[in-house]
Amino acid sequence: MEDLVIDKAAVQPAKTGGRIERPAKILLTGADGYIGNVMAPRLVEEGFDVTGLDIGLYRAGWLFHDGRDRPRMLTRDIRSVKPGDLQGYDAIVHLAELSNDPLCENDPGLTYRINHEASVALAEAAKAAGVRRFVYASSCSVYGAAGDANPRTEESPPDPQTAYARCKVLVERDLSALADDGFSPTFLRLATAFGASPRMRFDIVLNNLAGLAWTTGRIAMTSDGTPWRPLVHISDIASAFIAALRAPRQLVHKQIFNVGVDGNNYRIREIAETAAKVFPGCEVTFGENGGDNRSYRVSFAKIREYLPDFTCRWTAERGFQQLRRIFEHVGMTEAVFNAPPYTRLRQLRQLLDTGQFDANLRWQSHEVS
């Protein structure tokens, strides 16, 4: 299935010219995470034959029920995946890494072993198993401290400021070296994600500000709000991966795409002020310097050119409105907002403190009699 183009009429197996037509078989790593819980049902709905793989780090958190079908799930650490586990897949969509800067800075050495080395090992296993396409979730955070310079393009030199971002650059480099006629990686550099997911996160900027506005009525920024961040809704992220999977191989082979839309480049101040607009009565204050020197605007011209079927449908304001509806629906409280499963570093520390994870972030089994 060289181009992985799905014919929805062929989702039900049918004999055609003596052979069985089938949808493309996809392995989605990180399928039970924040983005994966939105992407997995989308892939199913779009006619892909999907299997999810996830270590289950955040399964304690389930904010709301969305009523959508999800694929079968393998509870597996990506570090344990071998070529034999990947036989028969047409493509791998790889989301499963330690995610966000505070979590990754907690133990940079372990971050490199998981986010860099294990991701490359997964790609090598995929290539050995004959998997032809590998779509990798990279990040616009690789642009680092670009400041008010021209918007960063895929040709702009990376300037990663954190272990998380540095690992993204290393994976892009090493997977590009694996590319050949039989193995085709594609790199999607995601803008900062936002939006509602059953497996919710409140440790990313827009979601965090929405939670503060709802539970405390106050957003106190430690910076002056001038740094730039590009934002992209998780539903639009899913659309980008679907577009990449469906695209002819020659359009996406070894290609990097910034994922987002130019109109969603915001200053942090603008995001906070939009939160106050959607959550009336919320007070917003700003400081002088938050100690975070990351600031970058991003150009999304390339993905518009190469993948014209991809469209971003969500703005920051619409994202805040979606979250407000969710908060009203579930009766969001401050205790839930601050619960460990919804903040990556808190959940990790809880699992370590209770002995459920060892120091290498591997589950410790406990017999239940």
C-alpha positions as CSV (number, residue, x, y, z in Angstrom):
1,M,0.0,0.0,0.0
2,E,2.6,2.4,-1.2
3,D,0.6,5.6,-1.0
4,L,-1.7,4.5,1.9
5,V,-4.7,6.0,0.3
6,I,-7.8,4.8,1.9
7,D,-10.9,3.9,-0.2
8,K,-13.7,4.0,2.4
9,A,-15.7,1.7,0.2
10,A,-13.0,-0.9,0.7
11,V,-13.0,-0.9,4.5
12,Q,-15.2,-4.0,4.3
13,P,-13.0,-6.7,2.7
14,A,-14.1,-7.4,-0.9
15,K,-12.6,-9.6,-3.6
16,T,-11.3,-7.5,-6.5
17,G,-9.5,-9.2,-9.3
18,G,-8.6,-12.3,-7.2
19,R,-7.2,-10.4,-4.2
20,I,-8.6,-9.0,-1.0
21,E,-8.7,-5.2,-0.7
22,R,-8.1,-4.0,2.9
23,P,-7.5,-0.7,4.6
24,A,-3.9,0.3,5.5
25,K,-2.8,-1.3,8.8
26,I,-1.5,1.3,11.2
27,L,0.3,1.0,14.6
28,L,-0.3,4.1,16.7
29,T,2.1,4.5,19.6
30,G,1.0,6.7,22.4
31,A,-2.6,5.9,21.5
32,D,-3.8,6.2,25.1
33,G,-2.3,9.6,25.7
34,Y,-3.6,13.2,25.3
35,I,-3.2,13.4,21.5
36,G,-3.6,9.7,20.9
37,N,-7.0,9.5,22.5
38,V,-8.3,12.0,19.9
39,M,-6.3,10.6,17.0
40,A,-7.1,6.9,17.5
41,P,-10.8,7.2,17.0
42,R,-10.3,9.6,14.1
43,L,-8.1,7.0,12.3
44,V,-10.7,4.4,12.9
45,E,-13.4,6.6,11.6
46,E,-11.4,7.4,8.5
47,G,-11.2,3.7,7.6
48,F,-7.7,2.7,8.8
49,D,-7.1,-0.6,10.4
50,V,-5.6,0.6,13.7
51,T,-3.8,-1.0,16.6
52,G,-2.8,1.2,19.6
53,L,0.3,0.8,21.7
54,D,0.8,2.6,25.0
55,I,2.6,2.0,28.3
56,G,-0.4,3.3,30.2
57,L,1.3,6.0,32.2
58,Y,-1.7,8.3,32.3
59,R,-4.7,5.9,32.4
60,A,-5.6,7.1,35.9
61,G,-6.9,10.3,34.3
62,W,-10.2,10.3,32.3
63,L,-11.9,13.7,32.3
64,F,-15.0,13.0,30.2
65,H,-16.6,10.3,28.1
66,D,-16.8,11.1,24.3
67,G,-18.6,8.0,23.2
68,R,-16.2,7.2,20.4
69,D,-14.9,3.8,19.3
70,R,-11.2,3.1,19.9
71,P,-8.9,0.4,18.5
72,R,-7.5,-2.6,20.4
73,M,-4.7,-1.5,22.7
74,L,-1.3,-3.2,23.4
75,T,0.0,-2.2,26.8
76,R,3.7,-2.1,25.8
77,D,6.8,0.0,26.4
78,I,8.3,1.1,23.1
79,R,11.7,0.0,24.4
80,S,10.5,-3.6,24.3
81,V,9.2,-3.6,20.7
82,K,11.0,-6.0,18.3
83,P,10.8,-6.4,14.5
84,G,8.5,-9.4,14.9
85,D,6.0,-7.3,16.7
86,L,5.7,-5.0,13.7
87,Q,5.2,-7.5,10.9
88,G,2.3,-6.7,8.6
89,Y,1.9,-3.0,9.4
90,D,1.9,-0.6,6.5
91,A,2.8,2.4,8.7
92,I,3.7,3.5,12.2
93,V,2.5,6.8,13.7
94,H,4.8,7.5,16.6
95,L,3.6,9.7,19.4
96,A,4.9,7.8,22.4
97,E,7.7,9.7,24.1
98,L,8.1,11.6,27.4
99,S,6.3,14.8,26.7
100,N,6.8,18.4,27.8
101,D,9.8,20.3,29.0
102,P,9.5,20.0,32.8
103,L,9.1,16.3,32.6
104,C,12.0,15.8,30.3
105,E,14.3,18.1,32.3
106,N,13.5,16.0,35.4
107,D,16.0,13.4,34.2
108,P,17.6,14.4,30.9
109,G,19.6,11.2,30.6
110,L,16.5,9.1,30.8
111,T,14.8,11.4,28.4
112,Y,17.5,10.8,25.8
113,R,17.3,7.0,26.3
114,I,13.5,7.0,25.8
115,N,12.8,9.9,23.4
116,H,15.9,9.6,21.3
117,E,17.4,6.1,21.5
118,A,14.1,4.2,21.9
119,S,12.4,6.1,19.0
120,V,15.3,5.4,16.7
121,A,15.3,1.7,17.8
122,L,11.6,1.6,17.0
123,A,12.2,2.9,13.5
124,E,15.0,0.4,13.0
125,A,12.7,-2.4,14.0
126,A,10.0,-1.1,11.7
127,K,12.4,-1.0,8.8
128,A,13.6,-4.5,9.5
129,A,10.0,-5.7,9.7
130,G,9.2,-4.2,6.3
131,V,7.0,-1.3,7.5
132,R,7.2,1.2,4.7
133,R,6.0,4.5,6.3
134,F,6.9,6.1,9.6
135,V,5.2,9.3,10.6
136,Y,7.0,11.0,13.6
137,A,5.5,13.5,16.0
138,S,8.2,16.2,16.2
139,S,7.8,19.6,17.6
140,C,8.1,23.3,16.7
141,S,9.9,23.7,20.1
142,V,13.1,22.8,18.1
143,Y,13.1,26.5,17.0
144,G,13.7,27.5,20.6
145,A,14.6,31.2,21.1
146,A,13.9,32.6,17.7
147,G,12.4,35.8,19.3
148,D,10.8,38.3,17.0
149,A,12.7,37.2,13.9
150,N,11.0,36.1,10.7
151,P,8.7,33.1,11.2
152,R,10.7,29.9,11.3
153,T,10.4,27.6,8.3
154,E,11.4,23.9,8.0
155,E,14.7,25.2,6.5
156,S,15.5,27.4,9.6
157,P,18.3,26.1,11.8
158,P,17.0,24.5,15.0
159,D,17.8,26.2,18.3
160,P,16.6,23.6,20.9
161,Q,16.6,24.9,24.5
162,T,15.6,21.7,26.3
163,A,16.2,18.0,26.4
164,Y,12.8,17.4,24.9
165,A,13.5,19.6,21.9
166,R,17.1,18.4,21.5
167,C,15.8,14.8,21.3
168,K,13.4,15.8,18.5
169,V,16.2,17.1,16.4
170,L,18.3,14.0,17.0
171,V,15.4,11.7,16.0
172,E,14.8,13.6,12.8
173,R,18.5,13.3,12.0
174,D,18.8,9.6,12.7
175,L,15.5,8.6,11.0
176,S,16.4,10.6,7.9
177,A,19.6,8.4,7.7
178,L,17.4,5.3,7.7
179,A,15.3,6.4,4.7
180,D,15.6,4.5,1.5
181,D,13.3,3.1,-1.2
182,G,11.7,0.7,1.3
183,F,11.4,2.9,4.4
184,S,9.9,6.4,4.3
185,P,9.9,8.6,7.4
186,T,7.9,11.9,7.6
187,F,8.4,14.5,10.4
188,L,5.5,16.6,11.6
189,R,6.7,19.4,13.8
190,L,3.7,20.2,15.9
191,A,2.9,23.6,17.2
192,T,1.9,23.7,20.9
193,A,-1.1,21.5,21.3
194,F,-4.4,22.5,22.9
195,G,-8.0,21.3,23.2
196,A,-10.2,18.8,25.0
197,S,-9.2,15.1,25.2
198,P,-10.7,12.5,27.5
199,R,-7.1,11.9,28.6
200,M,-6.7,15.5,29.4
201,R,-3.5,17.6,30.0
202,F,-3.4,20.8,32.0
203,D,0.3,21.4,31.8
204,I,0.3,23.0,28.4
205,V,-0.3,26.7,27.9
206,L,-3.9,27.2,26.7
207,N,-5.3,24.3,28.6
208,N,-3.5,25.5,31.8
209,L,-4.9,29.0,31.4
210,A,-8.4,27.7,30.8
211,G,-8.2,25.6,34.0
212,L,-6.9,28.5,36.0
213,A,-9.6,30.8,34.7
214,W,-12.3,28.4,35.6
215,T,-11.1,27.2,39.0
216,T,-9.5,30.3,40.4
217,G,-10.8,33.2,38.4
218,R,-7.2,34.5,38.1
219,I,-4.3,34.1,35.7
220,A,-1.1,35.5,37.1
221,M,1.6,35.4,34.4
222,T,5.3,35.4,35.6
223,S,6.4,37.0,32.3
224,D,5.3,40.1,30.5
225,G,3.5,37.9,28.0
226,T,5.5,39.0,24.9
227,P,7.0,35.6,23.9
228,W,5.5,34.0,20.8
229,R,3.9,30.5,20.7
230,P,2.2,28.8,17.7
231,L,-0.8,26.8,18.8
232,V,-2.6,23.9,17.1
233,H,-5.7,22.0,18.3
234,I,-5.3,18.2,18.8
235,S,-8.1,17.5,16.3
236,D,-6.2,19.5,13.7
237,I,-3.1,17.5,14.6
238,A,-5.0,14.3,13.9
239,S,-6.0,15.7,10.5
240,A,-2.3,16.4,9.7
241,F,-1.3,12.8,10.4
242,I,-4.2,11.5,8.3
243,A,-3.2,13.8,5.4
244,A,0.5,12.6,5.7
245,L,-0.6,9.0,5.7
246,R,-2.8,9.5,2.6
247,A,-0.3,11.5,0.7
248,P,1.7,10.0,-2.2
249,R,5.1,8.8,-0.9
250,Q,7.1,11.1,-3.1
251,L,5.5,14.2,-1.5
252,V,6.3,13.3,2.1
253,H,9.4,11.1,1.9
254,K,12.0,12.5,4.4
255,Q,10.1,15.7,4.6
256,I,9.6,18.0,7.6
257,F,6.3,19.9,8.0
258,N,5.4,22.5,10.5
259,V,1.9,21.6,11.7
260,G,-0.4,24.6,12.4
261,V,-1.7,27.7,10.7
262,D,-0.2,31.2,10.5
263,G,-3.1,32.8,12.2
264,N,-2.5,30.7,15.3
265,N,0.9,32.4,16.1
266,Y,0.1,34.2,19.4
267,R,1.9,36.1,22.0
268,I,1.4,34.5,25.4
269,R,-0.3,37.8,26.5
270,E,-2.9,37.3,23.7
271,I,-3.7,33.8,24.8
272,A,-4.2,34.9,28.4
273,E,-6.4,37.8,27.3
274,T,-8.5,35.5,25.2
275,A,-9.0,33.3,28.2
276,A,-10.3,36.3,30.2
277,K,-12.7,37.0,27.3
278,V,-14.2,33.5,27.3
279,F,-14.2,33.1,31.1
280,P,-15.8,36.4,32.2
281,G,-14.6,37.8,35.5
282,C,-11.1,36.2,35.2
283,E,-8.4,38.6,36.3
284,V,-5.1,38.6,34.3
285,T,-1.9,40.0,35.5
286,F,1.6,40.0,34.0
287,G,5.1,40.0,35.5
288,E,8.5,40.9,34.0
289,N,10.5,37.8,33.3
290,G,9.4,34.2,33.7
291,G,12.8,32.7,33.1
292,D,11.7,31.0,29.9
293,N,13.5,32.4,26.9
294,R,11.6,30.4,24.3
295,S,9.9,32.5,21.8
296,Y,9.2,31.7,18.2
297,R,6.7,32.3,15.3
298,V,6.4,29.6,12.7
299,S,5.5,29.5,9.0
300,F,3.1,26.9,7.9
301,A,3.3,27.6,4.2
302,K,4.9,24.3,3.3
303,I,2.2,22.0,4.7
304,R,-0.4,24.1,2.8
305,E,1.5,23.5,-0.4
306,Y,2.3,19.8,0.0
307,L,-0.8,18.7,1.8
308,P,-3.6,20.9,0.6
309,D,-6.3,18.7,2.1
310,F,-5.0,19.6,5.6
311,T,-6.9,22.5,7.2
312,C,-6.7,23.9,10.7
313,R,-10.2,24.6,12.0
314,W,-9.5,25.6,15.5
315,T,-8.5,29.0,16.9
316,A,-7.4,29.8,20.5
317,E,-10.8,31.4,21.3
318,R,-12.7,28.4,20.0
319,G,-10.5,26.1,22.0
320,F,-11.2,28.0,25.2
321,Q,-14.9,27.8,24.4
322,Q,-14.7,24.1,24.0
323,L,-12.9,23.7,27.3
324,R,-15.4,25.9,29.1
325,R,-18.2,23.6,27.9
326,I,-16.3,20.5,29.1
327,F,-15.7,22.1,32.5
328,E,-19.4,22.9,32.8
329,H,-20.3,19.4,31.8
330,V,-18.0,17.6,34.3
331,G,-18.3,20.1,37.1
332,M,-14.6,20.9,37.0
333,T,-13.0,21.6,40.4
334,E,-9.7,22.9,41.5
335,A,-8.9,19.4,43.0
336,V,-9.4,17.8,39.6
337,F,-7.5,20.5,37.8
338,N,-4.5,19.8,40.0
339,A,-4.8,16.0,40.1
340,P,-1.6,14.2,39.1
341,P,-2.9,12.4,36.0
342,Y,-3.5,15.7,34.2
343,T,0.0,17.0,34.8
344,R,2.8,14.9,33.3
345,L,5.5,15.5,36.0
346,R,3.1,15.1,38.9
347,Q,1.9,11.8,37.7
348,L,5.4,10.5,37.0
349,R,6.5,11.5,40.5
350,Q,3.5,9.8,42.1
351,L,4.2,6.6,40.2
352,L,7.8,6.7,41.3
353,D,7.0,7.6,44.9
354,T,4.5,4.7,45.3
355,G,6.9,2.2,43.7
356,Q,4.7,1.5,40.7
357,F,7.5,2.7,38.4
358,D,11.2,2.0,38.9
359,A,13.9,4.6,38.2
360,N,14.1,3.6,34.5
361,L,10.3,4.3,34.2
362,R,9.3,0.6,33.8
363,W,6.2,-0.8,35.5
364,Q,6.8,-2.9,38.6
365,S,4.4,-5.8,38.5
366,H,2.3,-6.7,41.6
367,E,0.5,-9.9,41.8
368,V,-3.2,-9.7,42.7
369,S,-4.6,-12.8,44.4
